[in-house]
C-alpha cells in the first residue's frame, strides 16, 4: 500500500503541425425505405401575360422538402415555349411512326425501289 497514490511517469510531449486540418467526410446516408419526388408545372396566359406556377415536393432520407415558384412572363416567351413543345412532340411522334413503318407491307422506301 505504500505505492499509493501512484504517480505517472512524465512523457515527452508531441508537437502538432499547425497546418494540419482534420477533414470530416459527409455523413453516411441512411438507407431509407421510402422516398419520392413530385413536381408540377403550370403555364397559362391571362390578359396578355404568361403566368408560370411550379411546385416540387421531395421526401429523401426522412426529410420532406417542398418548393413553390410563381412568375409572370412576356407573351412572346409563352409562345416560344409552346412552339418548342409542339416541335418536340411532333419530332418524337415522327420517330415512333418511322420505327413502325418498317412493319408495314408497303413502306415508302419499297415504292421507289420498284421503279
Buried (B, 14 or more C-beta within 10 A) or exposed (E): EEEEEEEEEEEEEEEEEEEEEEEEEEEEEEEEEEEEEEEEEEBEEEEEEBBBEBBBBBBEEEEEEEEEEEEEBEEEEBEEBEEEEEEEEEEEEEEEEEEEEEEEEEBEEEEEEEE
